[in-house]
Amino acid sequence: MAVDSIPSRKPEKTKKTTMRAPCLVQTTKLIHQIKPLFPLSTNCTKHPLRKMSSRPTAPVLKKPVKLACIQLAPGPDKKANLTRAASQVRRAASNGANIVVLPECFNSPYGCQFFPDHAETLLPSPPTPEQSPSYHALSSMAADNKIHLVGGSVPERCATATATSQRYYNTSLTFGPDGGLLGTHRKLHLFDIDIPGKMTFRESDVLSPGDKVTLIELPEYGTIAVAICYDVRFPEMATIAARKGAFALVYPGAFNLTTGPLHWELLARARAVDNQVYVVMCSPARDMGASYNAWGHSMIVDPMAKVLVEAGETETIVEAELEPHVLAETRRNIPLGSQRRFDVYPDVSEGKVQFGESSV
């Protein structure tokens, strides 16, 4: 039979019913009983977003500056380490670097077993050459080359320690072109990790933590923040520094062959893009004969999280120009500073923050 020959059939009349399936009735009742966890506001009036910024309006970097990272391989001979550092600082300065950065523990092998023997007394400041040969070597490097020098870090012996109660810090010293001390940073977060089968390390077995966020004014250029290695994993420090006007976050650090390939570049670029600042990571060179194998790969990252320059594993110097217009363009093109919602969440830089003094 053809389809068009099928006789039409009128639909049967059915009685209307209000009966619902039992499960649907129960579900409907349940829906009416539920109250929203986060009720929507009944005020639908359109308001412009609040523009709230804690960023300074003046340029944070006053003029272009060449910055160099010196990737050294320190050994157990402190005097040889200081001599090698001085030679490389001179080389970086002769190539036009105005800010030079040394790696974490540049005067000592990195390791808890080495800290006590290489530790120096820094207080009262200035210490004598006998108390701290590294302090005076760094001061001379800065003055002789007319540069700003972030002196990596050195193990510091607490001046109030006794024969039965020793205290040590991992401390960075920054000097100006006249050889004067501009600021210090004691490592705030100690490297205590346990990755089964790969890496276990406990700095807290020997070292004590610092208690300050460190901002250092370089009069010719602006403010930098200095922190050490494991400090880079804590974004609060970086955020505070950036909102207080730092143009660069400088991290002397010694990541290892486990955490280095995973997180070294990732953290550097994250701190840069989050805060729209330059980030400097300065590592020791890798020494596979040492008890601790540093990752190397010192790098300088710009405010857009672009890696400007990166070292390999061996001793070397890497350098880059830091430009005020790059900072300004980044912040103009992606204006995070005026878009933050401090009416919704707090500004961590306006909380209770302890800042470092201008000397140890």
N, C-alpha and C positions, 0 to 999 in steps of 0.2 A: 504493500500500500504506500502510495506516495505520501510524503509528509503533509502536503497541502490538502489532502483529502481526509485527514483525521478530523472528525467532528469536534467542535469546541464544546467545552463542558463548563457549566456555570459552577462557581465555587459554592460549597455548602455553607449555610449560615451557621455560625457557632456562637455560643454564649460567651460573653466577656467574663473573665475571672480575674481576681486580684491575688490569687494564690501564688506564693513564691516558693522556690525551693528552700528547704530548711537551712542548707548551708549558706545560701545567699542572705537569708534573714539574719543569721548569726553574724556573718561578716559585716553586714551593714550596721548592726548595732555596735560591733567592736570598733568600726571606723569612727562612729560618732563619739565613742568614749575616749578615743586617743587624743591627747593634747600635744601640740607641737613642742619639741624639745627647745627649739630656738624660735619663738614666735616672730613673725615678720612685723615690722613697724607699721602702724596704721597711718602714719604721717607720710603721705605720698607727695608732699610738696617737693619740687625739684630744687635742690640746693647745689651750688657749685662745690667741687671738692676743695677742701682746705689746702692751701699751699703752705706746707710747713717744712722749713729747712733749717738745719743747724750748721750748714756749710758757710764758711766765710765767703764774702763777695769779692774780696781782693784776690788777685792771682796768687795761687799757693806756691808756684815756682816763679821766682822773680826774673830769671833769665836762663837761657840754655846752659847745660852743664854736662860735661863728659864724666861718666862714672865707670870705674873699672873694678872687676872682681878678680882677685888673685887666688888661684886654686893651687894650694901648696900641699906637699906630702910631708908633714912633720914627723920627726923621729924622736928617739929618747934623749938626744943631746939638745938641751934647751938652748945653749949658746949657739950651736949650729942652726937651730930653727930661727933664732932671732936674726942671725946674719943673713940667712937665705931670704927671710921676709923683707929685710931692709933692701936687699939687692933687687927684689921684684917690685917693691914699692917705688924705688927709684926708676926702674924701667917703665912702670905704668905712668908715672908723673912726667917722664921725658917724652912720652907719647901724647901728652896733653890732658891726662885725667886730672880733674880737680877734686873729685871725691873717689877715694880708694877704699875697698872693703877687703878684709882678710877673713879667713874661714874660722869656724868654731874650733877652739883649742889649737890655735896655730902654733903655740909654743910647746906643745905636749902631744904625745899620742893620746887618742881618745879612748878612755876606758877607766872604770872605777879604780882599778889597781894602780893607775898612773897619777890620778888627781892629787893625792897627798904629797907625793915626792916632788911634783912640779908646782905645787900651790905657792902663792906669794901673798904677803900681807900688804893690803892697799890702804888701810886706815891706821892712823890718821893720815889724811891726804894733804900734801903729796908724801908718799913713802920715800924712804931713802933708797939709793940704788941697790943696797944690800938686801933690803926688804922686798923690792920689786924691780929686778932688772928689766922685766918686760914693760912695765909702766914707762920707764925712762927710755927704753929703746923705741917704743911707739911715739913718745913725745918728740924724740929726735927725728924719726922718720917724717913726721908731719911738718916739723919746722924746717928741716933741711930741704924738703921738696915743696914747701909752701902749699900744702894740700890739706883738705879735710880727710881724716883717716878714721874709719870705723875699724877698730883693732880686733876684729873677730871676737874671740873670747879667750880668757885665761882662767885656770883654777885659782880661786881666791881663798886664802886662809883667814878665818875670822880673827880679828885682833884680840878679842876677849877670850879666845879659846885657851884652855889649860891642857896640861899633859894628859889628864884623864878625860877631858871633854873637848874634842876637836869639832870644829864646824867649818864646812867648805861650801863655796858657791861657784857657779859657772858665770863669769862676769865679763861683760863687754865694756871696753873703754873707747871713747871717741874724742879725738884731739883736733884742734884747729890749726890753721897755718902758722900760728905763732908758737905752737907746741903746747899750748894750754889745754887743760882738760875741759871739754864741753859738756860731757855727760857720761853716765854709766847705766848699765842695765844688768841686773842679776836675773838669770833665767827663772822665769816665773812658774812654768809648768815642767816638772821633772819627767824625764823619759823613763817611764816604768811600763813596759809592755811584756806580754807573753803570748807569742804566736806558736802554738805547739809544733814541734818538729822543725821550726825555722828560726825564730829569734826570741830570746828572752834577755831582757836587760832591765836593771833597776838602778837608776841614778840615785834614788833616794837612799840606797844603802850607804852612800858616802856624802852626797850633796844635800844641802838645804835649799829650799825655794826662796826666790826673791819675793817682794811684796809690792812692786810698783809697775805701772805702765810708764814707758820711757819715751818722751818726746824731746828732741834735741834741736835747738835752733842753730842753723848755719846762717849767720847774718847776711852773707852775700846772696844766698839762694832761697832760704825758707826753712821749713821744719821737716825733719825726718823722724820716723819712729824706728827704734831699734829693739829687736826681740831676738831670741835665740832658738833655732831649730824647732823643737817640739812645740814652742809657743805658736808656730804658724797654724797648728791644728785648731786653735781657739779663735774663732772669727770675731769674738767680742773685742779683743785687743785691737785688731785691725780696724774695726768699725769706729771705735772710740778715737783712734789716732787720726783716721781720715776726716772725721767730723770735727776734729780739733785743728785741722788745717795742714796735716802732713801731706807732702807731695810724693813721698816714697816710703814704703815699708821695707826695712832692711833686715834680712835674716841670715846671719852666719849660721850654718847648720851642717850636720853630719848624718844625713840619712844613710841607711845601709842597703845591702843588696836584696833585702826583702821588701822594705817599705819604699825604697827609692824608685824602682820602676813602677810601682803602683801609684804613689801619691805625690812625689816631689814636684813634678810639673803640674799635676792636677791642682794641688794646693796653691802653688804660686799663681796660676791663672785664675783660680777661684777668688783669692784675696784681691787680685787686681780688678776683675770685672765687678765684684760686689761693691767695691769702694771707689772705683774709677781713679786709681792711683798707679804709680809705678811700683813694681815689686822686684826686690833684689834678693837672690838666693846664692850664697857663697859657701861652697863646700870644700873640704879638703880633697886632694887628689886621692885616687884609689891606690892602696898598697896591699896587694894580696899576701904579702909576707907579714902583715900586721895582725894583731889579734882581733881588731875591728876593721872591717872593710867598708870604707866610705863609698857612697854612690858616685860622687863627683857630679858632673853635669851642672856646674854653676850657671846661672842664667839671669837675664834681665827681661822683665815682662812689662809691656806698656799698659796704659789704662783701658785699652780695648781687649786685653788679655792676649795680645800677640806676643809671641816669644821673639824678642829682638835679636838675641844672641844666646848661644848655649855652648858650653864647653863639652869636651869629651870626658875621659876618665883620668888623663894624665895631668901633670903640672902644666899650667898655662895661665894666660891672662885674657879675659874677655871684657869688652867695653862697649858702651853704647851712649848715644847722646839723648839726654832727657830734655824734652821740649815743652815749654809752657803752652804753646798753641795746641799740642796734642791733648793735654789735660783739658784745656778750655773747650776744644771741639767735641771731645767725648762727652763732656757734661752738658754741652749745649744740644747735641744731637739726641742724647738719651738722658733727659733731665731728671734723673732719680732724686736729686737733691730737693726739687720742688714738688715731688709727687709722693713723698712718704706720708703715711697716714698716722701721725703721732696722736691723733684724736682717737685712734682705734687701738694702737699698740704703743708701748713706751719707747722713748729715745734712750738707748743704752748709754750714750755719751753724756747724758744729763743726770745720770744716777750718781751713786757714791763711788767715785773713782779715786784711787790713790796714784798720784803721779810721782815720778822719780825726781830727785833733786839734781842740781847742776854738777854735783860731785858725788863721789862714793859716800 
